[in-house]
Amino acid sequence: MTQLQITAFGDPSVLSLTPSQDKVPAEGEVRVRICYAGVNPIDAKTRAGLGWAAAQNKDKLPWTPGYDMAGVVAALGPGVDSLKVGDKVCGMVGFPLEGGAYAESILAQAALLVPLEEVSLKQGAALPLAGLTAWQGLFEHGELKQGQSVLILAGAGGVGHLAVQWARASGARVTVLASPDNHGFLHGLGAERLVDYHDPDWVAQVGRVELVLDLVGGDSGKAALDCVAEGGRLITVPTITAEAIKLAGSERGIEVRGMLVQPNPGQLAQMLTLLRLGEAQICISGEFDLADGALAHAAIEGGHTRGKLLLRMPGASLDE
Ligand SMILES: NC(=O)c1ccc[n+]([C@@H]2O[C@H](COP(=O)([O-])OP(=O)(O)OC[C@H]3O[C@@H](n4cnc5c(N)ncnc54)[C@H](OP(=O)(O)O)[C@@H]3O)[C@@H](O)[C@H]2O)c1
């Protein structure tokens, strides 16, 4: 068994393949043979030593990144009766500190895993963290209701392209900020209005909306405060700039909330149902072998990924 680990924070080259042993699942746990792991910006930020998870992990290296995974249940711990050996499952695991999904094998709480049924392992690995962030950002923190208007910054990214679909499915009217190259893609997913964030006039083009889902943070998040209608709110998702945007909002009397995504198998099951029924789709724009994890990190750090990136484990067959 192999895993991709870091022994020090740094650029993508600090990721290195190391051997690992299969562990025995404890009470309530299962061992999963991972086929695909999802790549998220937090994996790369933590690898670089940035953010809360890095601060918490700095004295606990080596660290194996990865929170999103899909694979096959290989062993059951005592007391597990919700899953059986051979089930295909996905889940968000080890969040926010332990990680561990950039590996061929992992121990996970059975209660956090959801059977894939007819959804593919690739889709299952791409969905959890981004899908849950979009869902919780829109409906729990954002309190988005049918018929309301929402602006999604970074609509074409991992979280954004799912947020567009969850918002549309709830009956909201969706405006997105994205490069022109992504406008056709996002229109196809249900976005009604498409605005190019390179246009210096983008705030005026958007006008006022009831909810802003800020997936960019920093100056873009601050600028988007001008798009919040009276009584509306802005949810800022990148944690590193959340405090600054909350402060800017409070100075102007605009409600700004930050968030940290939480594992939620019930919500994950609902999203898998939407995929199974063909009512939503996940765009997977890149797949890398586990050994090429550094290339995947360089790509996600480029900041212009469309949809999701995956890591493929050595044992995953190409048609899974
Ligand atoms: N707090 C939490 O719990 C939590 C959870 C998940 C994610 N996050 C954070 O949320 C952010 C988004 O995550 P993600 O996975 O969706 O990232 P991602 O997939 O890497 O996002 C890439 C997208 O960002 C777009 N983009 C880049 N600069 C932009 C700008 N100035 N304005 C508008 N769009 C821009 C790009 O679109 P173009 O190609 O069109 O430029 C690209 O499609 C990240 O910072 C991540 O760390 C936080």
The ligand as a Tripos MOL2 file, in Angstrom:
@<TRIPOS>MOLECULE
LIG
   48    52     1     0     0
SMALL
NO_CHARGES

@<TRIPOS>ATOM
      1 N1        -14.6130   27.2400    4.4910 N.am      1 LIG1
      2 C1        -14.7660   26.0310    3.9730 C.2       1 LIG1
      3 O1        -15.2720   25.1070    4.6250 O.2       1 LIG1
      4 C2        -14.3430   25.7770    2.5390 C.ar      1 LIG1
      5 C3        -14.7760   24.6090    1.8960 C.ar      1 LIG1
      6 C4        -14.4580   24.4330    0.5450 C.ar      1 LIG1
      7 C5        -13.7130   25.3970   -0.1320 C.ar      1 LIG1
      8 N2        -13.2630   26.4860    0.5400 N.ar      1 LIG1
      9 C6        -12.5150   27.5330   -0.1700 C.3       1 LIG1
     10 O2        -13.3890   28.1080   -1.1470 O.3       1 LIG1
     11 C7        -12.6510   28.4920   -2.2970 C.3       1 LIG1
     12 C8        -13.2570   27.8580   -3.5370 C.3       1 LIG1
     13 O3        -13.0390   26.4590   -3.5080 O.3       1 LIG1
     14 P1        -13.1270   25.6120   -4.8590 P.3       1 LIG1
     15 O4        -12.8460   24.2070   -4.5100 O.co2     1 LIG1
     16 O5        -14.3650   25.9260   -5.6040 O.co2     1 LIG1
     17 O6        -11.8810   26.2420   -5.6610 O.3       1 LIG1
     18 P2        -11.4250   25.9920   -7.1650 P.3       1 LIG1
     19 O7        -12.1310   24.8250   -7.7370 O.co2     1 LIG1
     20 O8         -9.9440   25.9840   -7.1740 O.co2     1 LIG1
     21 O9        -11.9270   27.3260   -7.9150 O.3       1 LIG1
     22 C9        -11.4270   27.5550   -9.1830 C.3       1 LIG1
     23 C10       -12.2950   28.5720   -9.8910 C.3       1 LIG1
     24 O10       -12.0800   29.8710   -9.3640 O.3       1 LIG1
     25 C11       -12.3840   30.7940  -10.3930 C.3       1 LIG1
     26 N3        -11.7780   32.0850  -10.0990 N.ar      1 LIG1
     27 C12       -10.4740   32.3400   -9.8550 C.ar      1 LIG1
     28 N4        -10.3140   33.6660   -9.5800 N.ar      1 LIG1
     29 C13       -11.5600   34.2380   -9.6390 C.ar      1 LIG1
     30 C14       -12.0580   35.5540   -9.4550 C.ar      1 LIG1
     31 N5        -11.2420   36.5690   -9.1320 N.pl3     1 LIG1
     32 N6        -13.3770   35.7720   -9.5940 N.ar      1 LIG1
     33 C15       -14.2130   34.7650   -9.9140 C.ar      1 LIG1
     34 N7        -13.8010   33.4880  -10.1190 N.ar      1 LIG1
     35 C16       -12.4900   33.2320   -9.9790 C.ar      1 LIG1
     36 C17       -11.8580   30.1510  -11.6340 C.3       1 LIG1
     37 O11       -12.6940   30.5450  -12.7000 O.3       1 LIG1
     38 P3        -12.1400   31.0650  -14.0970 P.3       1 LIG1
     39 O12       -11.3570   29.9190  -14.6750 O.co2     1 LIG1
     40 O13       -13.3890   31.3950  -14.8030 O.co2     1 LIG1
     41 O14       -11.2280   32.1940  -13.8020 O.co2     1 LIG1
     42 C18       -11.9870   28.6440  -11.3530 C.3       1 LIG1
     43 O15       -13.0410   28.0470  -12.0560 O.3       1 LIG1
     44 C19       -11.2120   28.0940   -2.0140 C.3       1 LIG1
     45 O16       -10.5320   29.2180   -1.4570 O.3       1 LIG1
     46 C20       -11.3360   27.0120   -0.9520 C.3       1 LIG1
     47 O17       -10.1830   26.8700   -0.1400 O.3       1 LIG1
     48 C21       -13.5600   26.6990    1.8650 C.ar      1 LIG1
@<TRIPOS>BOND
     1     1     2 1
     2     2     3 2
     3     2     4 1
     4     4     5 ar
     5     4    48 ar
     6     5     6 ar
     7     6     7 ar
     8     7     8 ar
     9     8     9 1
    10     8    48 ar
    11     9    10 1
    12     9    46 1
    13    10    11 1
    14    11    12 1
    15    11    44 1
    16    12    13 1
    17    13    14 1
    18    14    15 2
    19    14    16 1
    20    14    17 1
    21    17    18 1
    22    18    19 2
    23    18    20 1
    24    18    21 1
    25    21    22 1
    26    22    23 1
    27    23    24 1
    28    23    42 1
    29    24    25 1
    30    25    26 1
    31    25    36 1
    32    26    27 ar
    33    26    35 ar
    34    27    28 ar
    35    28    29 ar
    36    29    30 ar
    37    29    35 ar
    38    30    31 1
    39    30    32 ar
    40    32    33 ar
    41    33    34 ar
    42    34    35 ar
    43    36    37 1
    44    36    42 1
    45    37    38 1
    46    38    39 2
    47    38    40 1
    48    38    41 1
    49    42    43 1
    50    44    45 1
    51    44    46 1
    52    46    47 1
@<TRIPOS>SUBSTRUCTURE
     1 LIG1         1 GROUP 0 **** ****
